[in-house]
């Protein structure tokens, strides 16, 4: 009979996976006209944290390529992009812009899926959190996009946990 190794009390468990949540690192994206906020989740899908703010330039491809590099660096299994719906749930100009950006990103990072997730009031919440934390107005501009990306990604992780379904809708490349 072969010996079987049984982990003892000194064995180190891996990260806990929440029931109803798919494992894997995800990126959260808040698309702004000047900056793109980026957040990342832990492998268990428990917590979103800020990563960086990517400046958008006249060369739109540069910011998309930076995000693609981040996707590869963290081995993301999915990217969640905030979809700024109106309070009534309608898609306005900002939502269409975010969807167009999402489609371009999906083409660049395929086969990693991109999902659009309702982000109503994420930027307002981010400003309020940063103001409450005493972050000055000038510094807040650079941090608000990251904070909004954290709110978007954390909301998506929490929604998946609560429903047992992947959040938002899959965005197809053009």
KOLTILUM-911929 format. One record per atom (N, C-alpha, C): residue in one letter; z, y, x negated. Coordinates in Angstrom, 1 decimal, decimal comma, m for minus. Layout:
N
+------+--------+--------+--------+
: resn :     up :  north :   east :
+------+--------+--------+--------+
:    A :      Z :      Y :      X :
...
+------+--------+--------+--------+
***
This chain:
174
+------+--------+--------+--------+
: resn :     up :  north :   east :
+------+--------+--------+--------+
:    X :    0,0 :   m1,2 :   m0,8 :
:    X :    0,0 :    0,0 :    0,0 :
:    X :    0,0 :    1,2 :   m0,9 :
:    X :   m0,9 :    2,2 :   m0,6 :
:    X :   m1,0 :    3,4 :   m1,3 :
:    X :    0,2 :    4,3 :   m1,0 :
:    X :    0,6 :    5,1 :   m2,0 :
:    X :    1,7 :    6,1 :   m1,8 :
:    X :    1,1 :    7,3 :   m1,1 :
:    X :    1,8 :    7,8 :   m0,1 :
:    X :    1,3 :    9,0 :    0,6 :
:    X :    2,3 :   10,1 :    0,3 :
:    X :    1,7 :   11,2 :   m0,1 :
:    X :    2,5 :   12,4 :   m0,4 :
:    X :    2,9 :   13,1 :    0,9 :
:    X :    4,2 :   13,2 :    1,1 :
:    X :    4,8 :   13,9 :    2,2 :
:    X :    5,4 :   15,2 :    1,8 :
:    X :    4,9 :   16,3 :    2,3 :
:    X :    5,5 :   17,6 :    1,9 :
:    X :    7,0 :   17,7 :    2,2 :
:    X :    7,7 :   18,1 :    1,2 :
:    X :    9,1 :   18,3 :    1,3 :
:    X :    9,5 :   19,7 :    1,7 :
:    X :   10,7 :   20,0 :    1,6 :
:    X :   11,2 :   21,3 :    2,0 :
:    X :   10,7 :   22,5 :    1,1 :
:    X :   10,1 :   22,1 :    0,0 :
:    X :    9,6 :   23,2 :   m0,9 :
:    X :    8,1 :   23,5 :   m0,7 :
:    X :    7,5 :   22,7 :    0,2 :
:    X :    6,1 :   23,0 :    0,5 :
:    X :    5,9 :   24,4 :    1,1 :
:    X :    4,8 :   25,0 :    0,7 :
:    X :    4,6 :   26,4 :    1,2 :
:    X :    3,5 :   26,3 :    2,3 :
:    X :    3,9 :   26,7 :    3,5 :
:    X :    2,9 :   26,6 :    4,6 :
:    X :    1,9 :   27,6 :    4,5 :
:    X :    0,7 :   27,4 :    5,1 :
:    X :   m0,3 :   28,4 :    5,1 :
:    X :    0,0 :   29,4 :    6,2 :
:    X :   m0,9 :   30,4 :    6,3 :
:    X :   m0,6 :   31,5 :    7,3 :
:    X :   m0,7 :   30,9 :    8,7 :
:    X :    0,2 :   31,4 :    9,5 :
:    X :    0,3 :   30,9 :   10,9 :
:    X :   m0,9 :   31,4 :   11,7 :
:    X :   m1,5 :   30,6 :   12,5 :
:    X :   m2,6 :   31,0 :   13,3 :
:    X :   m2,1 :   31,1 :   14,7 :
:    X :   m2,3 :   32,2 :   15,4 :
:    X :   m1,9 :   32,4 :   16,7 :
:    X :   m2,6 :   31,5 :   17,7 :
:    X :   m1,9 :   30,9 :   18,6 :
:    X :   m2,6 :   30,1 :   19,6 :
:    X :   m3,6 :   31,0 :   20,4 :
:    X :   m4,8 :   30,6 :   20,6 :
:    X :   m5,8 :   31,4 :   21,4 :
:    X :   m6,6 :   32,3 :   20,5 :
:    X :   m6,3 :   32,3 :   19,2 :
:    X :   m7,0 :   33,2 :   18,3 :
:    X :   m7,8 :   32,3 :   17,3 :
:    X :   m9,0 :   32,8 :   17,0 :
:    X :   m9,9 :   32,1 :   16,0 :
:    X :   m9,4 :   32,5 :   14,6 :
:    X :   m9,3 :   31,6 :   13,7 :
:    X :   m8,9 :   32,0 :   12,3 :
:    X :  m10,1 :   32,8 :   11,6 :
:    X :   m9,7 :   33,5 :   10,6 :
:    X :  m10,7 :   34,2 :    9,8 :
:    X :  m10,5 :   35,7 :    9,7 :
:    X :  m10,8 :   36,3 :    8,6 :
:    X :  m10,7 :   37,7 :    8,4 :
:    X :  m11,8 :   38,4 :    9,2 :
:    X :  m11,4 :   39,5 :    9,8 :
:    X :  m12,4 :   40,4 :   10,5 :
:    X :  m12,3 :   41,8 :   10,0 :
:    X :  m13,4 :   42,5 :   10,1 :
:    X :  m13,5 :   43,9 :    9,8 :
:    X :  m13,5 :   44,7 :   11,1 :
:    X :  m12,9 :   45,8 :   11,2 :
:    X :  m13,0 :   46,7 :   12,3 :
:    X :  m13,6 :   48,0 :   11,9 :
:    X :  m14,5 :   48,5 :   12,7 :
:    X :  m15,3 :   49,7 :   12,3 :
:    X :  m15,2 :   50,7 :   13,4 :
:    X :  m14,9 :   52,0 :   13,0 :
:    X :  m15,0 :   53,1 :   13,8 :
:    X :  m16,1 :   54,0 :   13,3 :
:    X :  m17,2 :   54,1 :   14,1 :
:    X :  m18,4 :   54,8 :   13,7 :
:    X :  m18,2 :   56,3 :   14,2 :
:    X :  m18,3 :   57,1 :   13,2 :
:    X :  m18,2 :   58,6 :   13,5 :
:    X :  m19,5 :   59,2 :   13,0 :
:    X :  m19,7 :   60,5 :   13,3 :
:    X :  m21,0 :   61,1 :   12,9 :
:    X :  m20,9 :   61,5 :   11,4 :
:    X :  m19,8 :   61,7 :   10,8 :
:    X :  m19,6 :   62,1 :    9,4 :
:    X :  m19,0 :   61,0 :    8,6 :
:    X :  m18,1 :   60,2 :    9,2 :
:    X :  m17,4 :   59,1 :    8,4 :
:    X :  m17,3 :   57,9 :    9,3 :
:    X :  m17,2 :   56,7 :    8,6 :
:    X :  m17,0 :   55,4 :    9,2 :
:    X :  m15,7 :   54,9 :    8,7 :
:    X :  m14,7 :   54,6 :    9,7 :
:    X :  m13,5 :   54,1 :    9,3 :
:    X :  m13,6 :   52,5 :    9,3 :
:    X :  m12,9 :   51,9 :    8,3 :
:    X :  m12,9 :   50,5 :    8,1 :
:    X :  m11,5 :   49,9 :    8,1 :
:    X :  m11,3 :   48,9 :    8,8 :
:    X :  m10,0 :   48,2 :    8,8 :
:    X :  m10,3 :   46,7 :    8,6 :
:    X :   m9,2 :   45,9 :    8,2 :
:    X :   m9,4 :   44,5 :    7,9 :
:    X :   m8,2 :   43,8 :    8,6 :
:    X :   m8,5 :   42,6 :    9,0 :
:    X :   m7,4 :   41,7 :    9,5 :
:    X :   m6,9 :   40,7 :    8,5 :
:    X :   m5,7 :   40,2 :    8,7 :
:    X :   m5,3 :   39,1 :    7,8 :
:    X :   m6,0 :   37,8 :    8,3 :
:    X :   m6,1 :   36,7 :    7,5 :
:    X :   m6,8 :   35,5 :    7,9 :
:    X :   m6,3 :   34,9 :    9,2 :
:    X :   m5,1 :   35,1 :    9,6 :
:    X :   m4,6 :   34,6 :   10,8 :
:    X :   m4,9 :   35,4 :   12,0 :
:    X :   m5,4 :   36,6 :   11,8 :
:    X :   m5,7 :   37,4 :   13,0 :
:    X :   m4,5 :   38,0 :   13,6 :
:    X :   m3,5 :   38,3 :   12,8 :
:    X :   m2,2 :   38,9 :   13,4 :
:    X :   m2,2 :   40,4 :   13,2 :
:    X :   m2,7 :   40,9 :   12,1 :
:    X :   m2,5 :   42,3 :   11,8 :
:    X :   m3,7 :   43,0 :   11,2 :
:    X :   m4,0 :   44,1 :   11,7 :
:    X :   m5,1 :   45,0 :   11,2 :
:    X :   m4,5 :   46,0 :   10,3 :
:    X :   m5,1 :   46,3 :    9,2 :
:    X :   m4,7 :   47,3 :    8,2 :
:    X :   m5,9 :   48,1 :    7,8 :
:    X :   m5,7 :   49,4 :    7,4 :
:    X :   m6,8 :   50,2 :    6,9 :
:    X :   m7,3 :   49,8 :    5,6 :
:    X :   m8,6 :   50,0 :    5,4 :
:    X :   m9,3 :   49,7 :    4,2 :
:    X :   m9,8 :   50,9 :    3,5 :
:    X :  m10,7 :   51,6 :    4,1 :
:    X :  m11,3 :   52,8 :    3,5 :
:    X :  m12,1 :   53,6 :    4,6 :
:    X :  m12,4 :   54,8 :    4,2 :
:    X :  m13,3 :   55,7 :    5,0 :
:    X :  m14,6 :   55,8 :    4,2 :
:    X :  m15,7 :   55,4 :    4,8 :
:    X :  m17,0 :   55,4 :    4,2 :
:    X :  m17,7 :   56,7 :    4,7 :
:    X :  m18,1 :   57,5 :    3,8 :
:    X :  m18,8 :   58,8 :    4,1 :
:    X :  m20,2 :   58,5 :    4,5 :
:    X :  m20,7 :   59,1 :    5,6 :
:    X :  m22,1 :   58,9 :    6,0 :
:    X :  m22,8 :   60,1 :    5,3 :
:    X :  m24,0 :   59,8 :    4,9 :
:    X :  m24,9 :   60,8 :    4,3 :
:    X :  m26,2 :   60,8 :    5,0 :
:    X :  m27,1 :   61,6 :    4,5 :
:    X :  m28,4 :   61,6 :    5,1 :
:    X :  m29,1 :   60,3 :    5,0 :
:    X :  m28,7 :   59,5 :    4,0 :
:    X :  m29,2 :   58,1 :    3,9 :
:    X :  m28,3 :   57,1 :    4,6 :
:    X :  m28,6 :   56,9 :    5,9 :
:    X :  m27,8 :   56,1 :    6,7 :
:    X :  m27,6 :   54,7 :    6,1 :
:    X :  m28,5 :   54,2 :    5,4 :
:    X :  m28,5 :   52,8 :    4,9 :
:    X :  m27,3 :   52,7 :    3,9 :
:    X :  m26,9 :   53,8 :    3,2 :
:    X :  m25,9 :   53,7 :    2,2 :
:    X :  m24,6 :   53,3 :    2,8 :
:    X :  m24,2 :   53,9 :    3,9 :
:    X :  m22,9 :   53,5 :    4,5 :
:    X :  m23,0 :   52,1 :    5,1 :
:    X :  m24,1 :   51,7 :    5,7 :
:    X :  m24,2 :   50,3 :    6,2 :
:    X :  m24,1 :   49,3 :    5,0 :
:    X :  m24,8 :   49,6 :    3,9 :
:    X :  m24,7 :   48,7 :    2,7 :
:    X :  m23,3 :   48,6 :    2,2 :
:    X :  m22,5 :   49,7 :    2,2 :
:    X :  m21,1 :   49,7 :    1,8 :
:    X :  m20,3 :   48,7 :    2,7 :
:    X :  m20,6 :   48,8 :    3,9 :
:    X :  m19,8 :   47,9 :    4,9 :
:    X :  m20,3 :   46,5 :    4,6 :
:    X :  m21,5 :   46,2 :    4,4 :
:    X :  m22,0 :   44,9 :    4,1 :
:    X :  m21,3 :   44,3 :    2,8 :
:    X :  m21,1 :   45,2 :    1,8 :
:    X :  m20,4 :   44,8 :    0,6 :
:    X :  m19,0 :   44,4 :    1,0 :
:    X :  m18,3 :   45,2 :    1,8 :
:    X :  m16,9 :   44,8 :    2,2 :
:    X :  m16,9 :   43,5 :    3,0 :
:    X :  m17,9 :   43,3 :    3,8 :
:    X :  m18,0 :   42,0 :    4,6 :
:    X :  m18,0 :   40,8 :    3,6 :
:    X :  m18,8 :   41,0 :    2,6 :
:    X :  m18,9 :   39,9 :    1,6 :
:    X :  m17,6 :   39,8 :    0,8 :
:    X :  m17,0 :   40,9 :    0,4 :
:    X :  m15,8 :   40,9 :   m0,5 :
:    X :  m14,6 :   40,2 :    0,2 :
:    X :  m14,5 :   40,5 :    1,5 :
:    X :  m13,3 :   39,9 :    2,2 :
:    X :  m13,7 :   38,6 :    2,9 :
:    X :  m14,9 :   38,1 :    2,8 :
:    X :  m15,5 :   36,9 :    3,5 :
:    X :  m15,2 :   37,0 :    5,0 :
:    X :  m15,5 :   38,1 :    5,6 :
:    X :  m15,3 :   38,3 :    7,0 :
:    X :  m16,1 :   37,3 :    7,8 :
:    X :  m15,5 :   36,8 :    8,9 :
:    X :  m16,1 :   35,9 :    9,8 :
:    X :  m16,7 :   36,7 :   11,0 :
:    X :  m16,4 :   38,0 :   11,1 :
:    X :  m16,8 :   38,8 :   12,2 :
:    X :  m16,5 :   40,2 :   11,9 :
:    X :  m17,4 :   41,1 :   12,5 :
:    X :  m17,1 :   42,5 :   12,5 :
:    X :  m17,0 :   43,0 :   13,9 :
:    X :  m16,0 :   43,8 :   14,1 :
:    X :  m15,8 :   44,4 :   15,5 :
:    X :  m16,0 :   45,9 :   15,3 :
:    X :  m17,0 :   46,4 :   16,1 :
:    X :  m17,3 :   47,8 :   16,1 :
:    X :  m16,9 :   48,5 :   17,4 :
:    X :  m16,2 :   49,6 :   17,2 :
:    X :  m15,7 :   50,3 :   18,4 :
:    X :  m16,9 :   50,8 :   19,3 :
:    X :  m16,8 :   50,6 :   20,6 :
:    X :  m17,8 :   51,1 :   21,5 :
:    X :  m17,1 :   52,2 :   22,4 :
:    X :  m17,4 :   53,5 :   22,1 :
:    X :  m16,8 :   54,6 :   22,8 :
:    X :  m17,3 :   54,8 :   24,2 :
:    X :  m16,8 :   54,0 :   25,1 :
:    X :  m17,2 :   54,2 :   26,5 :
:    X :  m16,5 :   55,4 :   27,1 :
:    X :  m17,1 :   55,9 :   28,2 :
:    X :  m16,4 :   57,0 :   28,9 :
:    X :  m15,3 :   56,4 :   29,7 :
:    X :  m14,4 :   57,3 :   30,2 :
:    X :  m13,2 :   56,8 :   30,9 :
:    X :  m13,6 :   56,0 :   32,1 :
:    X :  m14,8 :   56,2 :   32,7 :
:    X :  m15,3 :   55,4 :   33,8 :
:    X :  m15,9 :   54,1 :   33,4 :
:    X :  m16,0 :   53,9 :   32,1 :
:    X :  m16,6 :   52,7 :   31,6 :
:    X :  m18,1 :   52,8 :   31,3 :
:    X :  m18,7 :   53,9 :   31,6 :
:    X :  m20,1 :   54,1 :   31,4 :
:    X :  m20,4 :   54,3 :   29,9 :
:    X :  m21,7 :   53,9 :   29,5 :
:    X :  m22,1 :   54,1 :   28,2 :
:    X :  m22,9 :   55,5 :   28,1 :
:    X :  m22,3 :   56,4 :   27,3 :
:    X :  m22,9 :   57,7 :   27,1 :
:    X :  m23,7 :   57,6 :   25,7 :
:    X :  m24,0 :   58,8 :   25,3 :
:    X :  m24,7 :   59,0 :   24,0 :
:    X :  m23,9 :   58,4 :   22,8 :
:    X :  m22,6 :   58,6 :   22,8 :
:    X :  m21,8 :   58,1 :   21,6 :
:    X :  m21,8 :   56,6 :   21,6 :
:    X :  m21,8 :   56,0 :   22,8 :
:    X :  m21,8 :   54,5 :   22,9 :
:    X :  m23,1 :   54,0 :   22,4 :
:    X :  m24,2 :   54,6 :   22,9 :
:    X :  m25,5 :   54,2 :   22,4 :
:    X :  m25,7 :   54,3 :   20,9 :
:    X :  m25,2 :   55,4 :   20,4 :
:    X :  m25,2 :   55,6 :   18,9 :
:    X :  m24,5 :   54,4 :   18,2 :
:    X :  m23,3 :   54,1 :   18,7 :
:    X :  m22,5 :   53,0 :   18,1 :
:    X :  m23,2 :   51,7 :   18,2 :
:    X :  m23,9 :   51,5 :   19,4 :
:    X :  m24,6 :   50,2 :   19,5 :
:    X :  m25,8 :   50,1 :   18,6 :
:    X :  m26,5 :   51,2 :   18,4 :
:    X :  m27,6 :   51,3 :   17,5 :
:    X :  m27,1 :   51,0 :   16,0 :
:    X :  m26,0 :   51,6 :   15,7 :
:    X :  m25,4 :   51,3 :   14,4 :
:    X :  m25,0 :   49,9 :   14,2 :
:    X :  m24,4 :   49,3 :   15,3 :
:    X :  m24,0 :   47,9 :   15,3 :
:    X :  m25,2 :   47,0 :   15,1 :
:    X :  m26,3 :   47,3 :   15,8 :
:    X :  m27,5 :   46,5 :   15,6 :
:    X :  m28,0 :   46,5 :   14,2 :
:    X :  m28,1 :   47,7 :   13,6 :
:    X :  m28,5 :   47,8 :   12,2 :
:    X :  m27,6 :   47,0 :   11,3 :
:    X :  m26,3 :   47,1 :   11,5 :
:    X :  m25,3 :   46,3 :   10,7 :
:    X :  m25,5 :   44,8 :   10,9 :
:    X :  m25,7 :   44,4 :   12,2 :
:    X :  m25,9 :   43,0 :   12,5 :
:    X :  m27,1 :   42,4 :   11,7 :
:    X :  m28,2 :   43,2 :   11,6 :
:    X :  m29,4 :   42,8 :   10,8 :
:    X :  m29,0 :   42,6 :    9,3 :
:    X :  m28,2 :   43,5 :    8,9 :
:    X :  m27,9 :   43,6 :    7,4 :
:    X :  m26,9 :   42,4 :    7,0 :
:    X :  m26,0 :   42,0 :    7,9 :
:    X :  m25,0 :   41,1 :    7,5 :
:    X :  m25,1 :   39,7 :    8,1 :
:    X :  m26,2 :   39,5 :    8,8 :
:    X :  m26,5 :   38,2 :    9,5 :
:    X :  m26,3 :   37,1 :    8,4 :
:    X :  m25,7 :   36,0 :    8,7 :
:    X :  m25,3 :   35,5 :   10,1 :
:    X :  m23,9 :   35,8 :   10,6 :
:    X :  m23,2 :   36,8 :    9,9 :
:    X :  m21,9 :   37,2 :   10,3 :
:    X :  m22,1 :   38,0 :   11,6 :
:    X :  m21,4 :   37,6 :   12,7 :
:    X :  m21,6 :   38,2 :   14,0 :
:    X :  m21,0 :   39,6 :   14,0 :
:    X :  m21,6 :   40,5 :   14,8 :
:    X :  m21,0 :   41,8 :   15,1 :
:    X :  m20,7 :   41,9 :   16,6 :
:    X :  m19,5 :   42,4 :   16,9 :
:    X :  m19,1 :   42,5 :   18,3 :
:    X :  m18,8 :   43,9 :   18,6 :
:    X :  m19,2 :   44,4 :   19,8 :
:    X :  m18,9 :   45,8 :   20,3 :
:    X :  m17,7 :   45,6 :   21,2 :
:    X :  m16,7 :   46,4 :   20,9 :
:    X :  m15,4 :   46,4 :   21,7 :
:    X :  m15,0 :   47,7 :   22,2 :
:    X :  m14,6 :   47,8 :   23,4 :
:    X :  m14,2 :   49,1 :   24,1 :
:    X :  m13,2 :   49,8 :   23,3 :
:    X :  m13,4 :   51,0 :   22,9 :
:    X :  m12,5 :   51,7 :   22,0 :
:    X :  m12,0 :   53,0 :   22,7 :
:    X :  m12,1 :   53,1 :   24,0 :
:    X :  m11,6 :   54,3 :   24,7 :
:    X :  m10,3 :   54,8 :   24,1 :
:    X :  m10,3 :   56,1 :   23,7 :
:    X :   m9,1 :   56,8 :   23,3 :
:    X :   m8,5 :   56,4 :   21,9 :
:    X :   m9,3 :   55,5 :   21,2 :
:    X :   m8,8 :   55,1 :   19,9 :
:    X :   m8,6 :   56,3 :   18,9 :
:    X :   m9,6 :   57,2 :   18,9 :
:    X :   m9,5 :   58,4 :   18,0 :
:    X :   m8,4 :   59,3 :   18,4 :
:    X :   m8,2 :   59,5 :   19,7 :
:    X :   m7,1 :   60,3 :   20,2 :
:    X :   m5,8 :   59,7 :   19,8 :
:    X :   m5,6 :   58,4 :   20,0 :
:    X :   m4,4 :   57,7 :   19,6 :
:    X :   m4,2 :   57,8 :   18,1 :
:    X :   m5,2 :   57,6 :   17,3 :
:    X :   m5,1 :   57,7 :   15,9 :
:    X :   m4,6 :   59,1 :   15,4 :
:    X :   m5,2 :   60,2 :   16,0 :
:    X :   m4,7 :   61,5 :   15,7 :
:    X :   m3,2 :   61,7 :   16,1 :
:    X :   m2,8 :   61,2 :   17,2 :
:    X :   m1,4 :   61,3 :   17,7 :
:    X :   m0,5 :   60,5 :   16,7 :
:    X :   m0,9 :   59,3 :   16,3 :
:    X :   m0,1 :   58,6 :   15,3 :
:    X :    0,1 :   59,3 :   14,0 :
:    X :   m1,0 :   59,8 :   13,5 :
:    X :   m1,0 :   60,5 :   12,2 :
:    X :   m0,2 :   61,8 :   12,3 :
:    X :   m0,3 :   62,5 :   13,4 :
:    X :    0,4 :   63,8 :   13,6 :
:    X :    1,9 :   63,4 :   13,7 :
:    X :    2,2 :   62,4 :   14,4 :
:    X :    3,6 :   61,9 :   14,6 :
:    X :    4,2 :   61,5 :   13,3 :
:    X :    3,4 :   61,0 :   12,4 :
:    X :    3,9 :   60,6 :   11,0 :
:    X :    3,9 :   61,7 :   10,1 :
:    X :    3,6 :   63,0 :   10,5 :
:    X :    3,7 :   64,1 :    9,7 :
:    X :    2,5 :   64,3 :    8,7 :
:    X :    1,4 :   63,7 :    9,0 :
:    X :    0,2 :   63,9 :    8,2 :
:    X :   m0,4 :   65,2 :    8,5 :
:    X :   m0,7 :   66,0 :    7,5 :
:    X :   m1,2 :   67,4 :    7,7 :
:    X :   m2,6 :   67,3 :    8,2 :
:    X :   m3,1 :   68,3 :    8,9 :
:    X :   m4,4 :   68,3 :    9,6 :
:    X :   m5,5 :   68,0 :    8,6 :
:    X :   m5,5 :   68,6 :    7,4 :
:    X :   m6,6 :   68,5 :    6,5 :
:    X :   m6,7 :   67,0 :    6,0 :
:    X :   m5,5 :   66,4 :    5,7 :
:    X :   m5,5 :   65,0 :    5,2 :
:    X :   m5,8 :   64,1 :    6,4 :
:    X :   m5,5 :   64,5 :    7,6 :
:    X :   m5,7 :   63,7 :    8,8 :
:    X :   m7,2 :   63,4 :    9,0 :
:    X :   m8,0 :   64,3 :    8,6 :
:    X :   m9,5 :   64,1 :    8,8 :
:    X :  m10,0 :   62,9 :    8,1 :
:    X :   m9,5 :   62,7 :    6,9 :
:    X :  m10,0 :   61,5 :    6,1 :
:    X :   m9,3 :   60,2 :    6,5 :
:    X :   m8,1 :   60,3 :    7,1 :
:    X :   m7,4 :   59,1 :    7,5 :
:    X :   m7,7 :   58,7 :    9,0 :
:    X :   m8,1 :   59,6 :    9,8 :
:    X :   m8,2 :   59,3 :   11,3 :
:    X :   m9,2 :   58,2 :   11,6 :
:    X :  m10,3 :   58,2 :   10,8 :
:    X :  m11,3 :   57,1 :   11,0 :
:    X :  m10,8 :   55,8 :   10,7 :
:    X :  m10,0 :   55,7 :    9,6 :
:    X :   m9,4 :   54,4 :    9,2 :
:    X :   m8,3 :   54,0 :   10,3 :
:    X :   m7,5 :   55,0 :   10,7 :
:    X :   m6,5 :   54,7 :   11,7 :
:    X :   m7,2 :   54,3 :   13,0 :
:    X :   m8,3 :   54,9 :   13,4 :
:    X :   m9,0 :   54,5 :   14,6 :
:    X :   m9,6 :   53,1 :   14,5 :
:    X :  m10,1 :   52,7 :   13,3 :
:    X :  m10,6 :   51,4 :   13,0 :
:    X :   m9,5 :   50,3 :   13,1 :
:    X :   m8,3 :   50,7 :   12,7 :
:    X :   m7,1 :   49,8 :   12,8 :
:    X :   m6,8 :   49,6 :   14,3 :
:    X :   m6,8 :   50,7 :   15,1 :
:    X :   m6,5 :   50,6 :   16,5 :
:    X :   m7,5 :   49,7 :   17,2 :
:    X :   m8,8 :   49,9 :   16,9 :
:    X :   m9,9 :   49,1 :   17,5 :
:    X :   m9,7 :   47,6 :   17,1 :
:    X :   m9,5 :   47,3 :   15,8 :
:    X :   m9,4 :   45,9 :   15,4 :
:    X :   m8,2 :   45,3 :   16,0 :
:    X :   m7,0 :   46,0 :   15,9 :
:    X :   m5,8 :   45,4 :   16,5 :
:    X :   m5,9 :   45,2 :   18,0 :
:    X :   m6,5 :   46,1 :   18,7 :
:    X :   m6,7 :   45,9 :   20,1 :
:    X :   m7,6 :   44,7 :   20,4 :
:    X :   m8,6 :   44,5 :   19,6 :
:    X :   m9,5 :   43,3 :   19,7 :
:    X :   m8,8 :   42,0 :   19,4 :
:    X :   m8,0 :   42,0 :   18,4 :
:    X :   m7,2 :   40,8 :   18,0 :
:    X :   m6,2 :   40,5 :   19,2 :
:    X :   m5,5 :   41,5 :   19,7 :
:    X :   m4,6 :   41,3 :   20,8 :
:    X :   m5,2 :   40,9 :   22,1 :
:    X :   m6,4 :   41,4 :   22,3 :
:    X :   m7,2 :   41,0 :   23,5 :
:    X :   m7,6 :   39,5 :   23,4 :
:    X :   m8,0 :   39,1 :   22,2 :
:    X :   m8,4 :   37,7 :   22,1 :
:    X :   m7,2 :   36,8 :   22,2 :
:    X :   m6,0 :   37,2 :   21,7 :
:    X :   m4,8 :   36,4 :   21,8 :
:    X :   m4,4 :   36,3 :   23,3 :
:    X :   m4,5 :   37,4 :   24,0 :
:    X :   m4,1 :   37,4 :   25,4 :
:    X :   m5,0 :   36,6 :   26,3 :
:    X :   m6,3 :   36,6 :   26,0 :
:    X :   m7,3 :   36,0 :   26,9 :
:    X :   m7,8 :   34,6 :   26,4 :
:    X :   m7,7 :   34,4 :   25,1 :
:    X :   m8,2 :   33,1 :   24,6 :
:    X :   m9,7 :   33,2 :   24,3 :
:    X :  m10,3 :   34,4 :   24,6 :
:    X :  m11,8 :   34,6 :   24,4 :
:    X :  m12,0 :   35,6 :   23,3 :
:    X :  m13,2 :   35,4 :   22,7 :
:    X :  m13,6 :   36,4 :   21,7 :
:    X :  m13,7 :   37,8 :   22,4 :
:    X :  m13,3 :   38,9 :   21,7 :
:    X :  m13,3 :   40,2 :   22,4 :
:    X :  m14,7 :   40,8 :   22,4 :
:    X :  m14,9 :   41,7 :   23,4 :
:    X :  m16,2 :   42,5 :   23,4 :
:    X :  m17,4 :   41,6 :   23,7 :
:    X :  m18,5 :   42,2 :   23,2 :
:    X :  m19,8 :   41,6 :   23,4 :
:    X :  m20,5 :   41,4 :   22,1 :
:    X :  m21,3 :   40,4 :   21,9 :
:    X :  m22,0 :   40,2 :   20,7 :
:    X :  m23,2 :   41,2 :   20,7 :
:    X :  m23,4 :   41,8 :   19,5 :
:    X :  m24,5 :   42,7 :   19,3 :
:    X :  m25,6 :   42,0 :   18,5 :
:    X :  m26,8 :   42,0 :   19,1 :
:    X :  m27,9 :   41,3 :   18,4 :
:    X :  m28,7 :   42,3 :   17,5 :
:    X :  m29,1 :   41,7 :   16,4 :
:    X :  m29,9 :   42,5 :   15,5 :
:    X :  m31,3 :   42,9 :   16,2 :
:    X :  m31,9 :   44,0 :   15,8 :
:    X :  m33,2 :   44,4 :   16,4 :
:    X :  m34,3 :   43,4 :   16,1 :
+------+--------+--------+--------+
***
